[in-house]
Amino acid sequence: MRDEKIYSIEALKKTSELLEKNPEFNAIWNYRRDIIASLASELEIPFWDKELVFVMMLLKDYPKVYWIWNHRLWVLKHYPTSSPKVWQTELAVVNKLLEQDARNYHGWHYRRIVVGNIESITNKSLDKGEFEYTTIKINNNISNYSAWHQRVQIISRMFQKGEVGNQKEYIRTEISYIINAMFTDAEDQSVWFYIKWFIKNDIVCKTLDEQEYLKMLKDLRENILLINNDEIEFSGKQNIWCLKILLVLEDILEEKEALTERSSEQYLVQLIDADPLRKNRYLHLLEQHK
């Protein structure tokens, strides 16, 4: 039917039937959009609302199918009015979807687009509210990698746009939050990825003076050593993530000529034992550190 360029309501109904059976059929989504675009001049707002309901029905059953999210965004972008209310309603919809699956990557990506459209229409930043939203989601589940990833982007944007008042205090508060997260679940890789980004990012390096930055790194190192020692006492094993970040910290401190005693070789030997699957990588790094 698509090859024959049949763009009718009846053809649209056929695509609905096919997509209800298989929403991953991207060619059908493309055909559906061609039909809607062809009929757009005849379609009233109730049609677009009904289309959003149809997409939501599929999203509830298939929340990780990209093509559904993609089509919903297309519908919103072609919605007859550009009122902020349409996008604000959509943000409430995303909130509900992320309550069902707080780590859904597609949901978080879609949320960024929705927020961006609200900001564009209203000319108001939602960064602070979005930052608090990531805090809520992380507090609910420390292993929510998508929320940590969102936090990275929001903090970067807030600093770039001058939305942070006392920047040094902001950084100190964030490092305290990070340390609490480490102690909450030292086995979760999401926290450690965020830590690595935070300590190496220009936002932190250039906001703090050198002594403040070095103190932050050393305090963080002491806390990580404490966590690793607790892990050894509890399970008899080293914490792999602790050792990896300790290596990162040592490299930075050595570069800043602020390292009195180097332990990198010791950490690498411990990693060889604790993480044998990556043994060859650690052996290679060990050779470089000698």
Sequence and secondary structure as in RCSB ss.txt:
>XXXX:A:sequence
MRDEKIYSIEALKKTSELLEKNPEFNAIWNYRRDIIASLASELEIPFWDKELVFVMMLLKDYPKVYWIWNHRLWV
LKHYPTSSPKVWQTELAVVNKLLEQDARNYHGWHYRRIVVGNIESITNKSLDKGEFEYTTIKINNNISNYSAWHQ
RVQIISRMFQKGEVGNQKEYIRTEISYIINAMFTDAEDQSVWFYIKWFIKNDIVCKTLDEQEYLKMLKDLRENIL
LINNDEIEFSGKQNIWCLKILLVLEDILEEKEALTERSSEQYLVQLIDADPLRKNRYLHLLEQHK
>XXXX:A:secstr
 TTTT  SHHHHHHHHHHHHH TT HHHHHHHHHHHHHHGGG  HHHHHHHHHHHHHHHHH TT HHHHHHHHHH
HHT S   HHHHHHHHHHHHHHHHH TT HHHHHHHHHHHHHHHHHH    HHHHHHHHHHHHHH TT HHHHHH
HHHHHHHHHHTT  SSHHHHHHHHHHHHHHHHHH TT HHHHHHHHHHHHSHHHHHHS HHHHHHHHHHHHHHHH
HHHHHHHHHHSS  HHHHHHHHHHHHHHHHTT  SS  HHHHHHHHHHH GGGHHHHHHHHHHH 
